[in-house]
């Protein structure tokens, strides 16, 4: 029987438990290989944990963005957003009502198009 720790940055995250009743030597000649496999298992487990964490963060970010878009579309306050080129990126229904331009007509245009000359 052999038990080896699965460590990640000094923290125990698992144990490799092996039992071999067919030989008296057990695993003594394979300990370096088993230690290497434990190291690789620790890396794989940590990567899986980080990927799951990132998927969860992405899900919550997407849900927050959906909520924000709903708020932007439903608020009675005009919300306008433009990029670094000063082109309109967001134009909600309240902005349509205030300025008289539908979003389909204004998005992508320079912000100066709504400023009277």
C-alpha positions as CSV (number, residue, x, y, z in Angstrom):
1,X,0.0,0.0,0.0
2,X,1.2,3.5,-0.8
3,X,-0.3,7.0,0.0
4,X,1.2,10.1,-1.7
5,X,0.0,13.6,-1.1
6,X,-1.3,15.7,-4.1
7,X,0.0,19.1,-3.3
8,X,-0.6,22.5,-5.0
9,X,1.6,25.3,-3.9
10,X,2.2,23.5,-0.6
11,X,-1.5,22.9,0.1
12,X,-2.9,19.4,0.3
13,X,-5.7,19.0,-2.3
14,X,-5.8,15.2,-2.5
15,X,-4.2,11.9,-1.7
16,X,-3.2,9.2,-4.1
17,X,-3.9,5.8,-2.5
18,X,-2.5,2.7,-4.2
19,X,-2.8,-0.9,-3.1
20,X,-1.0,-3.8,-4.7
21,X,-1.5,-7.2,-3.2
22,X,0.2,-9.1,-6.0
23,X,3.8,-8.2,-5.2
24,X,5.8,-7.9,-2.0
25,X,7.8,-4.9,-3.3
26,X,4.8,-2.8,-3.7
27,X,5.5,0.5,-5.5
28,X,9.0,1.3,-4.1
29,X,10.6,1.3,-7.6
30,X,8.0,3.6,-9.0
31,X,7.8,6.3,-6.4
32,X,9.6,9.0,-8.5
33,X,7.1,8.4,-11.3
34,X,4.2,8.4,-8.9
35,X,5.4,11.7,-7.4
36,X,5.6,13.2,-10.9
37,X,2.0,12.0,-11.6
38,X,0.8,13.5,-8.3
39,X,2.3,16.8,-9.4
40,X,0.6,16.6,-12.8
41,X,-2.7,15.7,-11.1
42,X,-2.4,18.7,-8.8
43,X,-1.8,21.0,-11.8
44,X,-4.8,19.5,-13.7
45,X,-7.1,19.8,-10.7
46,X,-6.1,23.4,-10.2
47,X,-6.6,24.2,-13.9
48,X,-10.1,22.5,-13.7
49,X,-11.0,24.6,-10.6
50,X,-9.8,27.8,-12.3
51,X,-11.7,27.0,-15.5
52,X,-14.9,26.4,-13.5
53,X,-14.4,29.6,-11.7
54,X,-14.0,31.5,-15.0
55,X,-17.1,29.9,-16.4
56,X,-19.0,31.0,-13.3
57,X,-17.6,34.6,-13.6
58,X,-18.5,34.7,-17.3
59,X,-22.1,33.6,-16.6
60,X,-22.6,36.3,-13.9
61,X,-21.0,38.9,-16.1
62,X,-23.3,38.0,-19.0
63,X,-26.4,38.1,-16.7
64,X,-25.3,41.5,-15.4
65,X,-24.9,42.8,-18.9
66,X,-28.4,41.5,-19.8
67,X,-29.9,43.3,-16.7
68,X,-28.0,46.5,-17.6
69,X,-29.3,46.4,-21.2
70,X,-32.9,45.9,-19.9
71,X,-32.5,48.9,-17.5
72,X,-31.0,51.1,-20.3
73,X,-33.9,50.2,-22.6
74,X,-36.6,50.8,-20.0
75,X,-35.4,53.9,-18.2
76,X,-37.2,57.2,-18.9
77,X,-33.8,58.9,-18.8
78,X,-31.9,59.3,-22.1
79,X,-28.8,57.2,-22.2
80,X,-26.2,57.9,-24.9
81,X,-22.8,56.3,-25.2
82,X,-20.1,57.0,-27.8
83,X,-16.7,55.5,-28.5
84,X,-13.3,57.1,-28.8
85,X,-14.1,58.1,-32.4
86,X,-17.2,60.0,-31.0
87,X,-19.5,57.6,-32.8
88,X,-22.8,56.7,-31.0
89,X,-22.8,53.2,-29.6
90,X,-25.8,53.3,-27.3
91,X,-29.0,55.2,-27.9
92,X,-32.0,54.2,-25.8
93,X,-35.7,54.8,-26.5
94,X,-35.7,57.8,-24.1
95,X,-32.9,59.4,-26.2
96,X,-35.0,58.7,-29.3
97,X,-37.9,60.5,-27.7
98,X,-35.8,63.5,-26.6
99,X,-33.7,64.0,-29.8
100,X,-36.2,62.7,-32.3
101,X,-33.8,60.3,-34.0
102,X,-34.4,56.5,-34.0
103,X,-31.5,54.4,-32.8
104,X,-31.2,52.7,-36.2
105,X,-30.5,56.1,-37.8
106,X,-28.1,57.4,-35.2
107,X,-25.9,54.5,-34.1
108,X,-22.4,54.7,-35.6
109,X,-22.7,58.4,-36.5
110,X,-20.6,61.2,-35.1
111,X,-22.1,62.8,-32.0
112,X,-21.9,66.3,-33.6
113,X,-24.9,65.3,-35.9
114,X,-27.3,66.1,-33.0
115,X,-25.7,69.5,-32.2
116,X,-27.5,72.4,-33.9
117,X,-25.2,74.6,-36.0
